[in-house]
Amino acid sequence: METVVQIIFGVLAALIVGTAVLVVTVRNVIHAALWLIASFFCIAALYMLLEAEFIAVVQVLVYVGAISILILFAIMLTRQVTGEGVRQLTERWWLGLGVAAILFAAVIVPTVVNHKWNLPPLPVSAEGTPPPPEILAGPADLGRGFVFDYMLQFQVAGVLLTVALIGAIVIAFEERARRRRVLTLAEEHELNKSEAAQRQGEQVPAGGPVVATQNDPMTEGA
C-alpha cells in the first residue's frame, strides 16, 4: 500500500511541476490560465492523498472556483492574448533562473541535511495501548475562528479584495475609453462615400455633404 501511495505522490508531483512550467512558458494567456487551473486540481488531489479532505475541498472552491475565474475575467479585458510577436524570455533569463535555484538550494539543502527523519515511537499508555489521535480543527472551528478570533484580519482581507476589484473595474473603463470609437452605420456610410469620391478624383469639401456621381455604387438606390 505504501508503494502505491508513493507512486501516486510521484505522479501528482510530476503533474504539478509540469503544469506549473507550462503556465509560464506558453504564449497564449488563456492557455496559461487553463494550465494553472489544472495545477490547482493536482494540488487538491495531493491534499486528498494526505487525508486533508477539507483543505482539498477549499482548494477547489477557492482557487479553482473563484481565483481562476477572476483571472479569466482579467484576461478577457486584455487585447492581446495570443502572445504573437511578444518576446517570451528576456536576454538574461538564465540569470534569474540561477538566482532562483541558489535561493531554493539555500533553503532546502540545510533542511534535508539537518532534519532527523527517524520519527519517535508513539507514546504508550499504562494499559499498553497507544492514545487516541488528536482531533484536528473542523469547519465549525474554522468558522468560529473567522467570526470571533480573527474577525479583524478577515474584514481587512475583504476590504483589500473589494478595493482590488474596484481598481480592476476602473482600469478596464479607462482602457475602454482609450480605444478607438466604433463608427455608426451612418458614419461608416459617409466615410465609404468619401473614400469612393476621393478614388474618383473628386474634391470633397471639408465638413460639407459628399457630392456623389451616378456611377457611385454606394449611392445607388438611395
ZILIN-V11389 format. One line per field, one symbol per residue. phi: phi as a letter, one per 30 degrees, with the letter a starting at -180 (. if undefined). Layout:
phi->???
This chain:
phi->.dddddddddddddddddddddeccdddddddddddddddddddddddddicddddddeddddddcddddddddddddcbcdidicddbddcddddddddddddddcddddddcdcdddddddcdddjcddddddddcdddddddddcdcddddddddddddddddddddddddddddddddddddddddddddddddddidccddicdddccdddddcdid
